[in-house]
Amino acid sequence: MLNLLRMEIRKLFRDKGLYITMAVFFCILVIAFVTLKLMSSSSLMEWAIDNGFEFSVQDQADTQEFLNSTQIDFLSNLLFSGGLMAALAGITSSILTCSDFATGFSKNIFSYYPDRKSYIMAKLGCHCIMNGFFMVSLTLFTLILFLLMGFSNPLGDPLHLLLMLTVGWIALIPISAQNLLFCMLTRNPVISSILSVCCGMGVVAGTLNLFTGFFGIQIAPLFPPYLLMNAPFISGAGSSLTITSLTTNLLAVGAGTGGILLSVFASLLWSVFYIWAAGKVLEKKDIC
């Protein structure tokens, strides 16, 4: 499995598509920060309007909200609450996995490594590394943009940032594992991407929670998408942590919320299930 993982990692970081995707997101972030800079300064905003730019009242309200937030709040909305990492993990892993079967490369892999479960584990490990690469790169680039643009937004508690990135990365593991199951079932990157994005955005968890909510049961915290989209320690609801609040977040299961330990346990449990299911499907289906 380690040889397979090394091969997948080499293949990943030699792929120009990885860096092109990252460059596209960097460009989008630069455009967003330049726009926010224009709207945060009255003189720059007047210059922009004189040169044909148009800004709505909602744009101004969003800018004010941005100026009142911390850098960690912005990052949590960018990476997790808005669904960027969930969608990115689903789409990129679909393309990378399904390409093995579309190009016939899977035949070469299984001729050297016949154990199908090792292939699933290696793929998942590679996707987790890719998710971490995107998360760290986007985080560092965003923090650099805050500095270069001269925004005075405070960073927030570094402990909260570390916790947010760590737990968010763990929550992406079952989403990537789920996507592997979709890829093994369909072998189609488009269908797998659509299914993974829909599930990663919490469609299944939200629908089930809608019905169980009538009986006072909150089932959404048991699903990883909830952790990425709504959990207080991920979504930016409070950018500072104390020992008391950290303990509460670790253990509490309040109205509509789940503690960190519950969320991490649910993520790992779903990961094991999806790995097992994807392995079973791969064993039953032809490799091409």
Secondary structure, DSSP 8 states (H G I E B T S, - for coil): -HHHHHHHHHHHHT-HHHHHHHHHHHHHHHHHHHHHHHHH-HHHHHHHHHTT----HHHHHHHHHHHTS-HHHHHHIIIIITSHHHHHHHHHHHHHHHHHHHTTHHHHHHHH---HHHHHHHHHHHHHHHHHHHHHHHHHHHHHHHHHHT-------HHHHHHHHHHHHHHHHHHHHHHHHHHHHH--HHHHHHHHHHHHTTHHHHHHHHHHGGGT---GGGSHHHHHHT-HHHHTS-S---HHHHHHHHH---TT---HHHHHHHHHHHHHHHHHHHHHHHHHS---
